[in-house]
Amino acid sequence: RHRRLKRKVIDALTASELRNFLPRIEAVVRQEFEAMALETEANGRTALMPHAMRIVKQVILELILGPEGIRPEEYLQETSEILLAGMISAPVDLGPLSAFGRAMGVKRGYQRDVEKQMRSALQSIGAPNGAAADCAVAEGGAGTRTLLSRLAKECEHGAGLSVAEMQDMLVSLLFGGSLTTGETMQWMLVELQRHREWQEKLQEEQLRLASAAASQGGLAAAWGSAPPEGSRTPCPESLAACYETLRLHCPIDVVLRRVEEGVDLGEGCGTVPAGWWVAVHMTERGLRQGPAFDPGRWAGVRAAASEVTAFGLGPHFCVGRQLALWELQIFLHVWLTEFDVEVLSDETYNLTGLKR
């Protein structure tokens, strides 16, 4: 079941689907930068993290549910912190008495809200009563309609997703994406402020890209044969900065996994018995390359997926990886071509001063 769900989501979130949605991602990012600029004019400073979270969640909601989807403000309360605490705690559901139980309570509440929107969206594309069905939607239709139809449609990877499966997928994308992409936006800004030589280099790259976009009909056309699609293409410097930030500031240092079969760790290391929970460290491999921020180690090379562990590996590989890389680079593009940003405190990195 897990493999079927992931395969269908990967098939739905195609490169062409994301490329068609790129102008909307750019508009959402610019909207939040404008909001931060207004806050700075009024208060002398602004907090980046709430706006980064709003960018990520707005993009996911519109991509899956359409522009009339759930307002991102509903997902920006303290419940995000409760969910995060639950993700990194032992999976023991004691209701409000445990971090995991509190997180599951929040997730169930979100799922009820998402179900209403998902059923409405499915009915609009022809799935009777909001149930999964073989929806007849033209490929040339609206991007969101096509995406939902792919998820609901039976294909070689199995039956269409049910409403319950879709809402669980959407909630996972919302909070997994917020954790990875939102935090990386913040750390990338901080690292580039610390290393002005790289900020200047990336700004030159992005200004060239902006000039090409103006003459070629937008960012998607300007990226041409080297879009930010991870390991499939050589890294432009902007993608290299994303990878380097993820290497140094992996959003999740440790994940818990339950061993289904006994695992022999090799001579002298013993065996992990079936049923045990183990902690998998995500950052050790990346930090072997040293603590210095140097996007140059990635620029112009083809990075293997195994070298960027922030998105996970194997069957738990993040299905939103390509979307996250698009968002991160568009965040860089809008920032470096349209706004001036100053980090006001080395101790409180989410406080930034921003001006047009």
Secondary structure, DSSP 8 states (H G I E B T S, - for coil): -HHHHHHHHHHHS-HHHHHHHHHHHHHHHHHHHHHHHHHHHHHS-EEHHHHHHHHHHHHHHHHHH-TTS--GGGGSSTHHHHHHHHHTS-----GGGSHHHHHHHHHHHHHHHHHHHHHHHHHHTT-GGG--------TTS-HHHHHHHHHHS-BTTBS---HHHHHHHHHHHHHHHIIIIIHHHHHHHHHHHH-HHHHHHHHHHHHHHHHHHHHHTSHHHHHTT--S-GGGS---HHHHHHHHHHHHS-S-SEEEEE-SS-EE--TTT-EE-TT-EEEEESSHHHHTT-SS--GGGTTTS---GGG-GGG--GGG--TTHHHHHHHHHHHHHHHHHH-EEEE--SS-TTEEEEE-
